[in-house]
Amino acid sequence: MSDAANNTSLFGIHGMALELRSQRMGMLTSNIANAATPNYKAKDIDFTAALKSEMGGANIDAATARNTQFRVPVMPSMDGNTVDLNTEQVAFSQNAMGYSTSLSFISGRVNTITRAIKGE
């Protein structure tokens, strides 16, 4: 059985979601860091589509690359930068909450398995 199959059977969808949320966190952080960089194009991952790709057998890098999109600016800036700081901060917060939720589920699962092994 592959590592992905083992992780799916142990942690359900949360193992894959955690990896994708981590990748997305890096992308959103990069967007925020480049808010004042001329001609910087904000990117984001279509999380749902990337997760479906990964569940379909694609590796994390392929799922991320295939589902990365440039953000369409609500109000384009004069310098060509497409980062809207409010949009990025909301996306970052939502992603952080999803990351925390998946991490809590995985932690609970590991604790349950540990207790079962110890016979508690």
GUPA-243841 format. One line per 4 residues: number of its first residue (from 1); their letters; for each residue x, y, z of N, C-alpha, C. Coordinates in pm, whole numbers, plus 32768, in hexadecimal, padded with zeros to 4 digits. Layout:
NUM = a = X/Y/Z/X/Y/Z/X/Y/Z  ...
# end
This chain:
1 = msda = 8055/7F8A/8000/8000/8000/8000/805A/807C/8000  8036/80E4/7FB3/8088/815C/7FAA/8078/81B2/8028  80D5/8213/8037/80CC/826F/80A9/804B/82BE/80A6  8022/82EB/802E/7FA6/8338/8022/7F2E/82E4/804D
5 = annt = 7F2D/8265/8026/7EBF/820C/804C/7EBF/81F5/80E2  7F35/81E4/811E/7F3F/81D2/81AF/7F0D/824E/81F8  7F38/82C4/81CB/7F0E/833F/820B/7E77/8353/81FE  7E3E/8330/818B/7DAF/8340/8176/7D62/82E2/81D3
9 = slfg = 7D91/8267/81E2/7D4A/820B/8238/7D57/8230/82CC  7DC7/826C/82F3/7DDA/8294/837E/7D97/831A/839E  7DA7/8379/8347/7D7D/8402/8365/7D0C/8436/830F  7CD6/83E3/82B8/7C6C/8411/8260/7CA1/847D/8202
13 = ihgm = 7C4E/84D9/81E3/7C70/8544/8186/7CCC/85AC/81C7  7CD6/85AC/824A/7D1D/8615/8292/7DB4/8617/8279  7DF0/85A6/8260/7E80/85A3/8242/7E9F/85EE/81C1  7E50/85D3/815B/7E63/8618/80DB/7E3F/86AC/80E8
17 = alel = 7DD3/86C9/8131/7DA7/8753/8143/7E13/87A4/818A  7E54/8767/81EC/7EBE/87AD/8237/7F31/87D2/81DB  7F59/8777/8184/7FC4/8794/8124/7F9D/8806/80C7  7F25/8800/8091/7EF6/8869/8036/7EE9/88EF/807C
21 = rsqr = 7EB5/88EE/80F4/7EA7/896C/813E/7F2F/89A8/815C  7F91/8955/8176/8019/8986/818B/804F/89CA/810D  803B/898A/809B/8066/89C4/801B/801D/8A48/8003  7F9D/8A4A/801C/7F4D/8AC4/8007/7F7A/8B32/8065
25 = mgml = 7F9B/8B0F/80E1/7FCA/8B71/8142/8046/8BB8/810F  80A2/8B6C/80D5/811B/8BA7/809D/80FC/8C07/802B  809C/8BE2/7FD8/8077/8C36/7F67/8035/8CB8/7F97  7FDA/8CAE/7FF8/7F97/8D24/802C/7FFA/8D7F/8075
29 = tsni = 8057/8D44/80BC/80BE/8D91/8101/8113/8DDE/809C  8134/8D9E/802F/8181/8DDF/7FC5/8133/8E54/7F8A  80B1/8E42/7F77/805E/8EAE/7F44/8062/8F27/7FA3  8050/8F0D/8023/8050/8F79/8087/80D8/8FBE/808B
33 = anaa = 8143/8F70/8085/81CA/8FA9/8089/81E8/9000/800F  81A6/8FE4/7FA0/81BF/902E/7F24/8152/9093/7F04  8108/90BE/7F69/809A/911C/7F54/80C7/91A0/7F15  8144/91C6/7F29/8175/9245/7EF2/81D7/9231/7E7E
37 = tpny = 81E3/91B7/7E4D/8240/919A/7DDF/81FC/91B8/7D59  8235/9214/7D0B/81F8/9232/7C89/81EF/91B6/7C2F  817F/91A9/7BEA/8164/913D/7B8B/815D/90B2/7BC9  8155/90A8/7C4D/8146/9024/7C8C/80B7/8FF5/7C76
41 = kakd = 80A8/8F7A/7C4D/8025/8F3E/7C33/8003/8EDC/7CA3  7F9A/8EFC/7CED/7F6F/8EA7/7D5C/7F3D/8E21/7D27  7F62/8DB4/7D6E/7F37/8D2D/7D49/7EF2/8CEB/7DBE  7E9F/8C8B/7D9F/7E5D/8C3C/7E06/7E43/8BB2/7DCE
45 = idft = 7E2B/8B56/7E27/7E0C/8ACC/7E01/7D76/8AB8/7E0E  7D3A/8A7C/7DA9/7CAE/8A51/7DB4/7CB3/89D4/7E0B  7C9D/89E7/7E8C/7CB1/897E/7EEE/7C5D/8902/7ED1  7BDD/8916/7EB3/7B83/88A5/7E9B/7BB0/8853/7E22
49 = aalk = 7BD2/8899/7DB5/7BFE/8852/7D3C/7C84/880B/7D53  7CDF/884C/7D9C/7D61/880E/7DB8/7D50/8792/7E10  7CF7/8799/7E72/7CDF/8726/7EC9/7CA2/86B3/7E7A  7C46/86D2/7E20/7C0B/8669/7DCB/7C77/862A/7D72
53 = semg = 7CD2/867B/7D3D/7D3F/8647/7CEB/7D97/85E9/7D3B  7DB8/8614/7DB5/7E0E/85C1/7E09/7DC7/8540/7E31  7D46/8548/7E4D/7CFA/84D0/7E6E/7CF1/8473/7DF6  7CF8/84AC/7D7E/7CF4/845D/7D03/7D79/841E/7CDF
57 = gani = 7DDF/8434/7D31/7E5F/83F3/7D1B/7ED1/8450/7CF5  7EB4/84CF/7CDD/7F20/852E/7CBB/7F74/8548/7D38  7FF7/855D/7D25/8049/8580/7D99/802F/8612/7DBD  805D/863B/7E33/8040/86BF/7E68/8070/872F/7E0B
61 = daat = 80E7/8720/7DD3/811D/8788/7D7B/80CC/8795/7CFB  80A4/8726/7CC2/8054/8729/7C47/7FC9/8763/7C64  7F8E/873C/7CD3/7F09/876F/7CF7/7F0E/8805/7D0E  7F77/8833/7D50/7F87/88C2/7D6B/7F9E/890F/7CEA
65 = arnt = 7FFB/88E0/7C99/801D/8926/7C1D/7FA4/892E/7BBF  7F5B/88C1/7BB4/7EE9/88BB/7B5A/7E77/8917/7B86  7E70/8933/7C06/7DFF/897F/7C3B/7E26/8A07/7C74  7E9B/8A39/7C4C/7EC5/8ABF/7C72/7E8F/8B22/7C0B
69 = qfrv = 7E55/8B8C/7C3E/7E19/8BF1/7BE8/7E49/8C7B/7C11  7E52/8CD6/7BAF/7E6F/8D61/7BCF/7DEE/8DA1/7BFD  7DF9/8DF2/7C66/7D84/8E34/7C9C/7D5D/8EA8/7C42  7CDD/8EB4/7C26/7CA9/8F23/7BD6/7C91/8F98/7C36
73 = pvmp = 7CD3/9009/7C1E/7CC6/9079/7C7C/7C3D/90BB/7C77  7C0C/90E1/7CEB/7B8E/9129/7CF3/7BA3/91B8/7CC2  7C13/91F2/7CEE/7C35/9278/7CC4/7CCA/9279/7CA0  7CEB/926E/7C20/7D77/9267/7BF7/7DC6/92E4/7C22
77 = smdg = 7E43/92D0/7C47/7E96/9341/7C6F/7EE0/9378/7BF6  7F11/93F0/7C04/7F57/9434/7B96/7FDC/93EF/7B74  8019/93AE/7BD6/809C/936F/7BC0/8092/92DF/7B8F  8019/92AD/7B75/8008/9226/7B41/8002/91B9/7BAB
81 = ntvd = 800B/91DD/7C2A/8004/917D/7C97/7F72/9155/7CAB  7F57/90D3/7CB8/7ECD/90A3/7CC7/7EAB/9076/7D55  7F02/9093/7DB6/7EE9/906B/7E40/7E86/90CD/7E80  7E17/9096/7EB4/7DBA/90E3/7F05/7DD0/90B1/7F93
85 = lnte = 7E0C/9104/7FE7/7E34/90D9/806C/7DC0/90A1/80BE  7D4B/90DE/80B4/7CD7/90AB/80FF/7CB0/901E/80D1  7CAD/9009/804F/7C8C/8F85/8018/7CF0/8F1D/8048  7D70/8F40/8043/7DD9/8EE2/806B/7DD2/8EC2/8100
89 = qvaf = 7DB6/8F26/8152/7DAE/8F10/81E3/7D37/8EB7/8206  7CC6/8ECA/81C3/7C51/8E75/81DC/7C70/8DE5/81B0  7CAA/8DD5/8139/7CCD/8D4F/8107/7D31/8D0C/8165  7D92/8D59/8197/7DF7/8D23/81F3/7DB4/8CF3/8273
93 = sqna = 7D59/8D44/82AA/7D14/8D1F/8326/7CBF/8CA2/8314  7C75/8C9C/82A6/7C21/8C27/828C/7C77/8BAA/827A  7CE6/8BB8/8232/7D3F/8B47/821D/7D7E/8B1A/82A1  7DA4/8B7A/82F6/7DDF/8B58/8378/7D7C/8B0C/83CF
97 = mgys = 7CFE/8B33/83C8/7C98/8AEC/8416/7C87/8A5D/83E2  7C83/8A4C/8360/7C79/89C6/8326/7CF1/8971/8349  7D68/89AE/8347/7DE3/8968/836B/7DDB/8938/83FB  7DB1/8992/8453/7DA4/8970/84E1/7D3F/8900/84F8
101 = tsls = 7CD1/8903/84B0/7C6A/889C/84BB/7CA0/8814/8491  7CE5/8810/841E/7D1E/8792/83EF/7D88/875E/8450  7DD9/87B9/8483/7E41/8792/84E2/7E04/875A/8563  7D98/8797/8591/7D53/8765/8609/7D1B/86D9/85F3
105 = fisg = 7CE0/86C2/857D/7CAA/863E/855E/7D1B/85D6/855D  7D89/85F6/851B/7DF9/8598/8513/7E33/857D/859D  7E40/85E5/85ED/7E72/85D5/8676/7E16/857B/86C8  7D93/858E/86BB/7D34/8538/8701/7D3D/84A8/86D3
109 = rvnt = 7D51/8495/8652/7D5D/840E/861A/7DDA/83C9/8650  7E49/8412/8654/7EC7/83DB/8688/7EB6/83B8/871C  7E75/840E/8768/7E5D/83F1/87F6/7E07/8375/8808  7DA2/8364/87B5/7D4B/82EF/87BC/7D9A/826F/879E
113 = itra = 7DED/8274/8737/7E3F/81FF/8712/7EA3/81E0/8781  7EDF/8248/87B9/7F3F/8235/8827/7EFC/81F2/88A0  7E84/8223/88C4/7E3C/81E5/8933/7E19/8154/8916  7DF4/8137/8899/7DD0/80AE/8874/7E4A/8052/8880
117 = ikge = 7EBD/8085/8856/7F37/8035/885E/7F5C/801A/88EF  7F4A/807E/8945/7F69/806F/89D3/7F00/801C/8A1D  7E8D/8005/89DC/7E23/7FB6/8A1A/7DCE/8005/8A7B  7DC8/8085/8A69/7D77/80D9/8AC4/7CE7/80DE/8A9A
# end
